[in-house]
Amino acid sequence: MSVMVARKKVVRKWEKLPGRNTFCCDGRIMMARQKGIFYLTLFLILGTCALFFAFECRYLAVQLSPAIPVFAAVLFLFAMATLLRTSFSDPGVIPRALPDEAAFIEMEIEATNGTVPQGQRPPPRIKNFQINNQIVKLKYCYTCKIFRPPRASHCSICDNCVERFDHHCPWVGNCVGKRNYRYFYLFILSLSLLTIYIFTFNIVYVALKSLKIGFLNTLKETPGTYPSMSLTVLTVLEVLICFFTLWSVVGLTGFHTFLVALNQTTNEDIKGSWTGKNRVQNPYSHGNIVKNCCEVLCGPLPPSVLDRRGILQQEESTAQEGLCPRTPGTQGPGQAQEGHSVLSLQVPVPSVSNTEMPEEKQRTPGELPVPSPDAGRAEH
């Protein structure tokens, strides 16, 4: 006889999340699907720093100061830590509405706007919200079926609504939003300092070598481990990478420093939300650079609302063969016919309630039994 046994398979919520994100390490790491440029970022940083530590740092530590490679290592580790924190974290994705919630919002919108005649365009789905005596419009997202919070926007690449959406950065392989913007800013700031540092000491290295043995002899010098490649060729390669990186990274750092001082996002700056024709002032700005920087970079970090590692249980039924002792020619209650599986064998045990007891046996808990008058007559 075969018996069906129900087994529970543990499924994490990140496996069922909509959107175009990839997850690793059982949902602990969250990134966008397009990660090719992110790998290029890792290659450029790791490659340039490896060449600098392998060749120039040893010479500069002996000729100038041993603090040079130490400070370079601190900048490198800080830049890598902030890069990985930006790339692997939830930027502030807002969960989509459940079917019941979406239906309720639709009913609410229909009750507000009324029935729209055929052939006419329905009015925009917008709610007005007041922040610091300033009216802010909350727009409806047709993909997520929600009214987006203030400063939130839908990322077309990741297909998610992100709270305090700044932009989607392919260099870090993730969106930049409320939960990882400070790490993104610290990454580009530390990368700018690291680029300037390596660029400067590469030039110092070539200058010190040229003063000792001449510039032409410096160009001909080859390291022992790489006889076919000039050591200065590697240095020139580092200088070129740092030179072209300086213009983009340092410029990007300056732009985001300007945005942090105004408590503004890249998305708001591109759309001209607070500098358009109406000259509407930014309701999120405190009017003070220090307060704006403290709020953006040092304010409390909200927890993720996705609950990526939450558990969803799904039952899987598997058949197991077994023998059940039974009397020949008889079938117990609840037993299936031959050839069919049995889900469970349970015999209900009838329970006798207090109301079903005979009148002379009904008593409250703790009450002693009282002999009936008939019993006393029988004894006499």
C-alpha positions as CSV (number, residue, x, y, z in Angstrom):
1,M,0.0,0.0,0.0
2,S,1.3,3.4,-0.9
3,V,1.1,6.3,1.5
4,M,1.4,10.0,0.5
5,V,3.7,11.9,2.9
6,A,3.7,15.7,2.7
7,R,7.1,17.3,2.9
8,K,7.7,21.0,3.2
9,K,10.2,22.6,0.9
10,V,11.7,25.9,2.2
11,V,11.5,28.7,-0.4
12,R,13.0,32.1,0.3
13,K,11.1,35.3,-0.6
14,W,13.9,36.5,-2.9
15,E,13.3,33.6,-5.2
16,K,9.8,34.9,-5.9
17,L,10.5,38.7,-6.0
18,P,9.5,40.4,-9.3
19,G,11.9,42.7,-11.1
20,R,15.1,42.2,-12.9
21,N,17.6,41.6,-10.1
22,T,20.0,38.8,-9.4
23,F,20.6,37.4,-5.9
24,C,23.6,35.5,-4.5
25,C,24.5,33.9,-1.2
26,D,20.9,32.9,-0.4
27,G,19.5,36.4,-1.0
28,R,22.1,38.3,1.0
29,I,23.6,39.9,-2.1
30,M,21.3,41.9,-4.5
31,M,22.5,43.3,-7.8
32,A,21.3,44.3,-11.2
33,R,21.4,41.7,-14.1
34,Q,23.8,43.8,-16.1
35,K,27.1,43.3,-14.3
36,G,29.7,43.5,-17.1
37,I,30.7,47.1,-16.4
38,F,30.9,46.3,-12.7
39,Y,33.5,43.6,-13.5
40,L,35.4,46.2,-15.6
41,T,35.4,48.5,-12.6
42,L,36.9,45.8,-10.4
43,F,39.5,45.0,-13.0
44,L,40.7,48.6,-13.4
45,I,40.9,49.2,-9.7
46,L,42.6,45.9,-8.8
47,G,44.9,46.0,-11.8
48,T,46.1,49.5,-11.3
49,C,46.7,49.1,-7.6
50,A,48.4,45.7,-8.0
51,L,51.0,47.3,-10.4
52,F,51.5,50.2,-8.0
53,F,52.0,48.0,-5.0
54,A,54.2,45.6,-6.9
55,F,56.7,48.0,-8.4
56,E,56.6,51.7,-7.4
57,C,55.6,51.3,-3.8
58,R,58.7,49.3,-2.9
59,Y,61.1,51.9,-4.4
60,L,59.2,54.8,-2.9
61,A,59.0,53.2,0.6
62,V,62.9,52.9,0.6
63,Q,63.7,56.3,-1.0
64,L,61.0,58.5,0.6
65,S,58.8,57.0,3.4
66,P,57.3,53.7,4.4
67,A,54.0,55.5,5.0
68,I,53.4,55.8,1.3
69,P,52.3,52.2,0.7
70,V,50.4,52.2,4.1
71,F,48.3,55.2,3.2
72,A,47.7,53.7,-0.3
73,A,46.6,50.4,1.2
74,V,44.1,52.2,3.5
75,L,42.6,54.1,0.5
76,F,42.4,51.0,-1.6
77,L,40.7,48.9,1.1
78,F,38.2,51.7,1.9
79,A,37.3,52.2,-1.8
80,M,36.8,48.4,-2.3
81,A,34.7,48.1,0.9
82,T,32.4,51.0,-0.1
83,L,32.2,49.7,-3.7
84,L,31.1,46.2,-2.6
85,R,28.7,47.7,-0.1
86,T,27.1,49.8,-2.8
87,S,26.9,47.0,-5.3
88,F,25.7,44.2,-3.1
89,S,23.0,46.0,-1.0
90,D,19.3,46.8,-1.4
91,P,19.2,50.4,-2.7
92,G,15.7,50.9,-1.2
93,V,13.4,48.8,-3.4
94,I,9.7,49.3,-2.6
95,P,7.6,46.1,-2.7
96,R,4.9,45.8,-5.2
97,A,1.3,45.8,-4.2
98,L,-0.4,42.5,-3.5
99,P,-3.5,41.6,-5.6
100,D,-5.8,42.6,-2.8
101,E,-4.0,45.9,-2.2
102,A,-3.9,46.7,-6.0
103,A,-7.7,46.0,-6.2
104,F,-8.4,48.2,-3.2
105,I,-6.3,51.1,-4.8
106,E,-8.1,50.7,-8.1
107,M,-11.5,50.9,-6.3
108,E,-10.2,54.0,-4.4
109,I,-9.1,55.7,-7.7
110,E,-12.4,54.9,-9.4
111,A,-14.4,56.3,-6.4
112,T,-12.3,59.5,-6.6
113,N,-12.3,60.1,-10.3
114,G,-15.7,58.6,-11.1
115,T,-16.6,56.7,-14.3
116,V,-14.7,57.9,-17.4
117,P,-16.7,57.8,-20.6
118,Q,-15.4,55.7,-23.5
119,G,-13.1,57.6,-25.8
120,Q,-11.9,60.0,-23.1
121,R,-8.5,59.9,-21.5
122,P,-8.7,59.1,-17.8
123,P,-7.2,61.8,-15.5
124,P,-3.7,61.3,-14.2
125,R,-3.4,59.2,-11.1
126,I,-1.8,61.7,-8.7
127,K,-2.1,62.4,-5.0
128,N,-1.0,65.7,-3.4
129,F,1.1,65.5,-0.3
130,Q,2.4,68.4,1.8
131,I,6.0,68.6,3.0
132,N,7.2,71.7,4.8
133,N,4.3,73.8,3.4
134,Q,5.1,72.6,-0.1
135,I,2.8,70.5,-2.2
136,V,4.5,67.4,-3.5
137,K,2.8,65.1,-6.1
138,L,2.7,61.3,-5.5
139,K,2.6,59.6,-8.8
140,Y,1.0,56.2,-9.4
141,C,3.2,53.4,-10.8
142,Y,1.3,51.2,-13.2
143,T,3.9,48.4,-12.9
144,C,4.1,48.2,-9.1
145,K,0.5,49.2,-8.6
146,I,1.3,51.7,-5.9
147,F,1.5,55.4,-5.3
148,R,5.2,56.1,-5.1
149,P,6.5,57.8,-2.0
150,P,8.1,61.3,-2.3
151,R,11.4,61.2,-4.3
152,A,10.9,57.6,-5.4
153,S,11.0,56.6,-9.0
154,H,10.8,53.5,-11.1
155,C,14.1,52.2,-12.5
156,S,13.5,50.9,-16.0
157,I,16.7,48.7,-15.9
158,C,15.9,46.9,-12.6
159,D,12.1,47.2,-13.1
160,N,11.6,48.3,-9.5
161,C,10.5,51.4,-7.6
162,V,13.4,52.7,-5.5
163,E,13.0,55.0,-2.6
164,R,14.9,58.4,-3.0
165,F,16.0,57.2,-6.4
166,D,19.2,58.9,-7.5
167,H,20.2,57.0,-10.7
168,H,21.2,53.6,-12.0
169,C,24.9,53.2,-12.1
170,P,26.3,50.5,-14.3
171,W,29.8,51.0,-12.9
172,V,28.7,49.6,-9.5
173,G,26.1,47.2,-11.0
174,N,23.2,48.5,-9.0
175,C,20.7,51.3,-8.5
176,V,21.7,54.1,-6.2
177,G,19.0,55.0,-3.7
178,K,18.2,55.8,-0.2
179,R,19.9,52.8,1.4
180,N,23.2,52.9,-0.5
181,Y,23.7,56.5,-1.6
182,R,26.1,57.4,1.2
183,Y,28.3,54.4,0.4
184,F,28.3,55.3,-3.3
185,Y,29.4,58.9,-2.4
186,L,32.1,57.6,-0.2
187,F,33.2,55.2,-2.9
188,I,33.7,57.9,-5.6
189,L,35.3,60.2,-3.0
190,S,37.9,57.6,-1.9
191,L,38.4,56.5,-5.5
192,S,39.2,60.1,-6.5
193,L,41.7,60.4,-3.7
194,L,43.3,57.0,-4.6
195,T,43.5,58.0,-8.3
196,I,45.2,61.3,-7.5
197,Y,47.5,59.5,-5.0
198,I,48.7,56.9,-7.5
199,F,48.9,59.4,-10.3
200,T,51.1,61.7,-8.2
201,F,53.5,59.1,-6.9
202,N,53.9,57.5,-10.3
203,I,55.2,60.8,-11.6
204,V,57.5,61.1,-8.5
205,Y,58.8,57.6,-9.2
206,V,59.8,58.5,-12.7
207,A,61.3,61.8,-11.6
208,L,63.5,60.2,-8.9
209,K,64.6,57.5,-11.3
210,S,65.5,60.1,-14.0
211,L,67.5,62.1,-11.5
212,K,69.7,59.1,-10.6
213,I,70.2,57.3,-13.9
214,G,68.8,59.6,-16.5
215,F,65.4,59.6,-18.2
216,L,66.5,57.4,-21.2
217,N,68.1,54.8,-18.9
218,T,64.9,54.8,-16.8
219,L,62.9,54.0,-20.0
220,K,65.2,51.1,-20.7
221,E,65.1,49.7,-17.2
222,T,63.4,46.3,-16.9
223,P,62.3,44.4,-13.8
224,G,63.8,41.0,-13.1
225,T,60.5,39.2,-13.2
226,Y,59.3,40.8,-16.5
227,P,62.4,41.0,-18.7
228,S,60.4,41.6,-21.9
229,M,58.5,44.6,-20.5
230,S,60.0,47.9,-19.4
231,L,59.2,48.8,-15.8
232,T,58.5,52.4,-17.0
233,V,56.0,51.1,-19.6
234,L,54.0,49.7,-16.7
235,T,54.3,53.0,-14.9
236,V,53.2,54.9,-18.0
237,L,50.2,52.5,-18.3
238,E,49.2,53.4,-14.7
239,V,49.6,57.1,-15.4
240,L,47.3,56.9,-18.4
241,I,44.6,55.0,-16.6
242,C,44.8,57.4,-13.7
243,F,44.8,60.4,-16.0
244,F,41.6,59.4,-17.8
245,T,40.0,58.3,-14.6
246,L,40.7,61.7,-13.0
247,W,38.4,63.6,-15.3
248,S,35.4,61.4,-14.8
249,V,35.7,60.3,-11.2
250,V,36.8,63.6,-9.8
251,G,34.2,65.5,-11.8
252,L,31.5,63.0,-10.6
253,T,32.6,63.5,-7.0
254,G,32.3,67.3,-7.4
255,F,28.9,67.0,-8.9
256,H,27.6,64.7,-6.1
257,T,29.2,67.0,-3.5
258,F,27.1,69.8,-5.0
259,L,23.9,67.6,-4.8
260,V,24.6,66.6,-1.2
261,A,25.1,70.2,-0.2
262,L,21.6,71.0,-1.6
263,N,20.0,67.7,-0.4
264,Q,19.0,66.9,-4.0
265,T,19.2,63.8,-6.2
266,T,20.5,63.3,-9.7
267,N,17.0,62.4,-10.9
268,E,15.6,65.7,-9.5
269,D,18.5,67.7,-11.0
270,I,18.0,66.2,-14.5
271,K,14.2,66.7,-14.4
272,G,14.6,70.2,-13.0
273,S,12.2,69.5,-10.2
274,W,13.3,72.5,-8.0
275,T,14.8,74.7,-10.6
276,G,12.2,74.8,-13.4
277,K,10.0,77.5,-14.6
278,N,7.9,77.6,-11.5
279,R,11.0,78.2,-9.3
280,V,9.6,75.8,-6.7
281,Q,12.0,75.6,-3.7
282,N,13.3,72.2,-2.6
283,P,11.2,71.2,0.4
284,Y,13.8,68.7,1.6
285,S,16.6,71.2,1.9
286,H,17.3,72.6,5.4
287,G,18.8,75.8,4.0
288,N,22.1,74.9,5.6
289,I,25.0,72.9,3.9
290,V,26.1,71.2,7.1
291,K,22.6,70.1,8.0
292,N,22.0,68.8,4.5
293,C,25.3,66.8,4.5
294,C,24.5,65.4,7.9
295,E,21.1,64.2,6.8
296,V,22.3,62.6,3.6
297,L,25.6,61.1,4.8
298,C,25.0,60.6,8.6
299,G,21.2,60.2,9.0
300,P,19.7,56.9,10.2
301,L,19.7,54.2,7.6
302,P,16.3,52.6,7.1
303,P,16.1,48.8,7.1
304,S,15.2,46.9,3.9
305,V,11.5,46.3,3.5
306,L,11.9,43.4,1.1
307,D,12.6,40.7,3.7
308,R,14.6,38.9,1.0
309,R,15.4,35.9,3.3
310,G,11.9,35.4,4.6
311,I,10.6,31.9,4.3
312,L,7.8,30.8,2.0
313,Q,6.8,27.2,2.6
314,Q,5.5,25.0,-0.2
315,E,4.4,21.4,0.3
316,E,5.6,18.6,-1.9
317,S,3.9,15.2,-1.7
318,T,6.0,12.1,-2.2
319,A,4.7,8.5,-2.3
320,Q,6.2,6.0,0.1
321,E,5.5,2.2,0.0
322,G,4.6,0.6,3.2
323,L,2.7,-2.3,4.8
324,C,-0.2,-1.8,7.1
325,P,-1.5,-4.7,9.3
326,R,-5.2,-5.3,8.8
327,T,-7.8,-8.0,9.2
328,P,-8.4,-9.9,6.0
329,G,-11.7,-9.0,4.3
330,T,-12.2,-5.9,6.4
331,Q,-11.6,-2.2,5.8
332,G,-11.1,0.4,8.5
333,P,-12.9,3.7,8.6
334,G,-11.2,6.3,6.3
335,Q,-9.3,3.6,4.4
336,A,-9.1,4.0,0.6
337,Q,-9.9,1.4,-1.9
338,E,-7.1,-0.9,-3.3
339,G,-4.9,0.9,-5.8
340,H,-5.4,4.4,-4.3
341,S,-3.1,6.3,-2.0
342,V,-4.0,7.1,1.5
343,L,-3.4,10.6,2.8
344,S,-4.1,9.9,6.5
345,L,-5.7,7.3,8.7
346,Q,-7.5,9.0,11.5
347,V,-10.4,7.6,13.6
348,P,-12.4,10.3,15.3
349,V,-12.9,9.7,19.0
350,P,-16.3,10.8,20.1
351,S,-16.1,13.1,23.1
352,V,-18.9,13.3,25.6
353,S,-19.6,16.9,26.7
354,N,-21.1,17.9,29.9
355,T,-24.4,18.7,28.3
356,E,-24.7,15.1,27.0
357,M,-24.3,13.5,30.4
358,P,-27.4,12.2,32.3
359,E,-29.0,14.7,34.6
360,E,-27.8,13.0,37.8
361,K,-24.2,13.0,36.5
362,Q,-23.9,16.7,35.6
363,R,-21.9,18.8,38.0
364,T,-19.6,21.7,38.0
365,P,-15.8,21.1,38.3
366,G,-14.8,20.6,41.9
367,E,-18.4,19.8,43.1
368,L,-18.8,16.6,45.2
369,P,-21.3,14.0,44.0
370,V,-24.6,14.3,45.9
371,P,-26.6,11.1,46.4
372,S,-30.0,11.1,44.9
373,P,-33.1,10.7,47.1
374,D,-34.0,7.4,45.3
375,A,-30.7,5.9,46.4
376,G,-31.5,6.8,50.0
377,R,-34.9,5.1,49.8
378,A,-33.4,2.0,48.4
379,E,-31.1,1.7,51.4
380,H,-34.0,2.0,53.8
